[in-house]
Amino acid sequence: MSWRDVPSSGGQTATVDGTHVLRGALALRLHVDPLDPGSAARVQLIEGAVVPQPSLFVRAFAYLPSSLQGFNVQLLALTQSGMGTLAVGTHDGTGAVLLSSTNRTWNPEGTSIGSFFPFDRWVCIEWEMEKGVASDGGTGAGSTRIWLDDALVSDVQPMLPNTRPWFAALAVGVEVHNNQAAPAFDVWLDEIALSSQRITCAK
């Protein structure tokens, strides 16, 4: 798979190093400089050439510092042409699993009340998106599931997202939205995989 890097700017960089590595010698390091209250930052790798359908599975391992527990942090995002973005990440203040949306009329958001991201260690995230079937020009409701360390997050809504048009691009990285000042931080990602079937954490 060929990933294209977002140019580094404004104190945001994507590099590889061996500080935190799950497997092998290197992992992707995403750095963001300190943020003012009410600001946001994004550093991502984006793939738009190959997004499997009708079944999409994306798996990544993430290492999140505990300093990010009070912020909304998006890690995996899917973009629909003209319809906004769906993303998986953490909910500010709790670290709960969050399925966020930039177009809440099209795809409402949902937050888990029982599944939480761990911090200061590697966690395995897998996200499934299943394409809906259009009928008589309708959008067709698809389905989505999220796993943390191979444990299903069963209470995140919407479980029937609108999947038409199908997703044009996948972004893997960090997008942070904060109401309070944020210190500089680094997030590491490793073992990113994309498939048309379940991947699991062992592979």
N, C-alpha and C positions, 0 to 999 in steps of 0.2 A: 504494500500500500504506500502511496506517495502522499505525504503530508506537506502542506505549505504553511510556513511560519508567518505569524503576524509580526510585522516589523517592531522591534523593541523601541519604545519611546516613553517619555514621561515617567521614568523610574520603574518601568515594567520590562522584565527581560525573561526570555526562555533560553535555557542552556542545558547542557548535560554535565553531570559530575557524579562523584562517588560518595557524597556525604551520607545520603540515605538510599540504600539499594536493596531491592527485594531479591532479585535474581540477577546474576551476571555481575558486571563491573560498574555499570553506569545507570542512572535514572534521569528522567526529565525534571529539571528544577525550574520552578516558576517563581520569580521574585517580584515583589511590589514594594515600593518605597512608602513611607508613612502617608496616611490619607487624612485630609481634613474632615470634620463632621459634615454629613450630608453629601459626601462625594462618592465616587465609584471608580473601579479600576477593572481592567480586563486584559488578560494575556492568554491566548489560546492558539492551538493548532487546529486548522480547519480542513476537513476532507469533503469535497463536493463531487468527486468523480464516481465513487462506488458506495452507494447506500443501498444494501440489499432490500428486496421486497419480494413477497408480502410479509416476510418475517425478518426483523432486524434485532440482533443481539449485540450489545457493546459491553465489554468488560474492561475494567481498569483497576489497578491498585493505587490507592492514594495515601499519602502521609500528611496529615493536617496538624499544625501546631495548636496547642490549647489556647493560644492567644486569639484564635479565630472563632472561639465558641460563641461569642456574642454577636456574630455577623451572619448575614445571608451570604453563603458561598456556593456558587454554581460550579459544578465540575464537569458535567456532561450535558450537551445541549443539541437539540435537533431543530432545524429551521425549515418552516414551510413557506413556500413562495407566496408573499402577500398576506400571510396569515399569522406571522409572528413566530415565536420560539417556545418550545417546551424544554425544561431543563431539570436535572436532578442535582440536588445539593443539600446543604444544611440550613435549618431555620434559625434565625438569630435568637440568641438567648438560651436556647435549649439544645441545639445540635441535632434536633429531630430531622428525620428524612423529609425533604420538601420536594414536591413536584411543582415547579413554578411555571408561570405562563406570562408572556408579554401581551397576549390577546385573551383576556379572561372571558370575553363573550364567546369566543370560538372554543377555547379550552380552559375551563376554570382551574384554579390552583387547588392543591391538596397537601396537607401536612399530617404525618404520622403522629399518633399519640403513644405509640409503644415501641418504636424503633429509632435508635439514636446513633449518630456517627461517633465512633471512638476517636480520641485525639492522642497525639504523640505516639502513634503506632500505625503500622500498615493496616488498611482495611480494603477488602475486596468488594467492588461495586459492580453489579451486572444489571443491565437495563434492557428489557424486551419491549419492542413495539410491534404490534401485529396489525396489518392493514385491514380496514373494513371493506365491505363489499357495497359499492354504490348501486342504488336501485332507483329507477325512474329519475335520474339526475340528482339524487340525494347525495349527501356527503359520505355516508357509510360510517358507522361507529366502529372503531377498532378496539384494541385492548392493549393494556400495558401492565408490566410487572417489574418490580425492583427487588433485588436481593442484596443483602449485606452479609459478607462472609458465608455465602450460600444459604442464608436464612431468608425466607420470603418475607418481605414487608407487606403485610396483608391489608393494611388499613389506609393506604394512600389513594386518594381520589384525584382526578377522575379515572376510573378504571375503564371507561369507554370513551377514549378521546376521538376527536375528529382527525382522521388520517388521510383525507383527500383535500387538497393535493398531497401526494406523498412527500416525504422530507427530502429537501434538496441538498442539505449539507449537515455534517456532524462536526461539532466543535468539542475538543477535549482540552481542558485547561482550568483557569480560574477567572471567575467574575465575581467581584465583591461589591455589595451595596451596604452602606453603613450610615447610621444616624449619629454616631459618635466618632471621635477621632480614633484612627486605627494605627498601631505601630507598624513598622516595616515587618514583612513576613516572607517566608518561603514555604511553598508547597511542592511536594515531590509526587510524580506519577510514574508508574512503571507497568510493564506487561500489558499494554493496551492491545485489545483484540476486537475484531469485528467479524460477525458471522451471520449466517441465515439460520443457525440453530444454537441451542444452549451451549455455552462455553464452559462454565463452572470455574471455580478458583484454582483447581488443581492443574489445569492446562496452561 
